[in-house]
Amino acid sequence: MRGTPVWLASVSRYNPLTGGRLATGSWTHEQLAEGTDMLRRLLGPAGDPTRERLFRMNITLCLHRAATDAEIETAMRNAPGAESIDLAGGPIEVLWESEPGSLSTKPCHNPRREYIDARDRQIWLPHDCGSCEPCRARAAIMRSRSPVGKGDDVVGSR
């Protein structure tokens, strides 16, 4: 969204077989469509609906919608000096976007996987490899915002 702040909505599904979450890679086309509709309803009139990105993590379907100039102005007035301090990391897959996202919004090409559900190997947290272009782009953003030195490596630090 060319650096514009975004609204974020996310939704997950329950897996009755495991009692946990249903991995988004297992969602049917109908479930993805239903999830997308739900996300749009959740965001309602917030942001600019012509500037959206739908992506998935392993347990959440997510929608970014660019904030409007008026929303950004209101936020700055209500929280002067507030800055974003971290990135959430890359998505598993960008399903679609109404405008091309920057390199930092793309999935890692070779993520390290931290499995979080022994019952389902599709449920894992991605950790940037630090070597591919999207990871290097995220690291550059983090270095530019970090109070540690510009030469310090922040990839994978959390």
C-alpha positions in Angstrom: 0.0 0.0 0.0 3.0 2.2 -0.7 3.7 2.7 3.0 0.2 3.8 3.9 -1.0 2.6 7.4 -3.5 -0.2 7.1 -6.5 -1.6 8.9 -6.1 -5.3 9.6 -8.9 -7.8 10.1 -8.3 -11.6 10.4 -10.4 -14.7 10.9 -9.7 -18.3 11.6 -11.8 -21.5 11.6 -12.3 -24.2 14.1 -11.2 -27.8 13.2 -13.7 -30.2 14.7 -11.4 -33.2 14.1 -8.5 -31.8 16.2 -10.2 -29.3 18.4 -7.7 -26.7 17.2 -7.7 -24.3 14.3 -8.2 -25.3 10.7 -5.1 -24.5 8.6 -5.9 -22.0 5.9 -4.2 -24.2 3.3 -7.1 -26.6 3.9 -9.9 -24.1 3.4 -12.2 -24.7 0.5 -12.9 -22.0 -2.1 -16.3 -21.5 -0.5 -14.7 -21.0 3.0 -12.2 -18.5 1.6 -15.0 -16.6 -0.1 -17.0 -16.6 3.1 -14.0 -15.6 5.1 -13.3 -12.7 2.7 -16.9 -11.5 3.0 -16.7 -11.7 6.8 -13.5 -9.6 6.8 -15.0 -6.9 4.6 -18.0 -6.8 6.9 -15.7 -6.5 10.0 -13.9 -3.6 8.5 -17.2 -2.0 7.4 -16.6 1.6 6.3 -13.1 1.8 7.7 -10.3 2.6 5.2 -10.3 2.7 1.4 -11.9 -0.5 0.0 -10.2 0.1 -3.4 -6.8 -0.5 -1.7 -6.9 -4.0 -0.2 -4.6 -7.1 0.1 -6.0 -10.5 1.0 -3.4 -12.9 2.4 -3.1 -16.0 4.6 -1.1 -17.0 7.5 -1.4 -20.7 8.5 -4.3 -20.2 10.8 -5.7 -16.8 9.8 -7.1 -15.3 6.7 -6.2 -11.6 6.7 -7.3 -8.5 5.0 -5.3 -5.3 4.9 -7.1 -2.1 3.9 -5.3 1.2 3.4 -6.4 3.9 5.9 -7.7 7.0 4.3 -6.0 10.4 4.6 -8.7 11.6 7.0 -8.2 8.5 9.3 -4.4 9.0 9.3 -4.9 12.7 10.2 -7.3 11.7 13.0 -4.9 9.1 14.4 -2.0 11.5 14.3 -4.1 14.2 16.1 -5.2 11.6 18.8 -1.7 10.0 19.2 0.9 12.6 18.3 4.3 11.2 17.8 3.1 7.6 17.8 5.1 5.4 15.4 4.9 1.8 14.3 7.8 -0.1 15.9 7.7 -3.6 14.4 6.5 -5.6 11.4 4.3 -8.7 11.8 6.5 -10.6 9.4 5.6 -11.9 5.9 2.5 -13.8 4.9 2.4 -17.4 3.9 0.7 -16.5 0.6 -0.7 -13.3 -0.9 -4.1 -14.4 -2.4 -4.7 -11.1 -4.2 -4.0 -7.4 -3.9 -5.7 -4.4 -5.6 -2.3 -2.7 -6.1 1.2 -4.2 -6.1 2.6 -4.5 -2.6 6.2 -3.7 -1.8 8.8 -6.4 -1.6 8.5 -6.4 2.3 4.9 -7.6 2.0 5.7 -10.8 0.1 6.2 -14.2 1.5 9.7 -15.5 2.5 11.0 -17.9 -0.1 12.4 -20.3 2.4 10.9 -19.8 5.8 12.1 -21.6 8.9 9.0 -23.4 10.3 8.1 -23.4 14.0 5.5 -26.0 14.4 2.9 -25.0 17.0 0.4 -27.9 16.7 1.6 -31.5 16.8 -1.7 -32.7 15.4 -1.4 -30.7 12.2 1.9 -30.1 10.3 0.2 -27.3 8.3 0.1 -25.1 11.4 3.4 -23.4 11.8 4.8 -20.0 12.4 7.1 -18.7 9.6 10.4 -17.2 10.5 12.2 -15.2 7.8 15.2 -16.9 6.2 17.0 -13.5 6.0 18.4 -14.2 2.6 15.6 -13.8 0.0 14.5 -10.4 -1.3 11.3 -10.1 0.8 13.3 -10.9 4.0 16.0 -8.5 3.2 13.4 -5.8 2.5 11.7 -6.4 5.9 15.1 -6.4 7.7 16.0 -3.1 6.0 12.7 -1.6 7.4 13.4 -2.9 10.8 17.0 -1.6 10.8 15.8 1.8 9.8 13.4 1.9 12.8 15.5 0.1 15.4 17.3 1.9 18.2 20.1 -0.7 17.9 22.8 0.1 15.3 22.2 0.1 11.6 24.6 -2.8 11.3 22.8 -5.0 13.8 20.9 -7.9 12.4 17.2 -7.9 13.4 16.0 -10.7 11.2 14.5 -13.4 13.3 14.8 -11.4 16.5 11.6 -11.4 18.6 
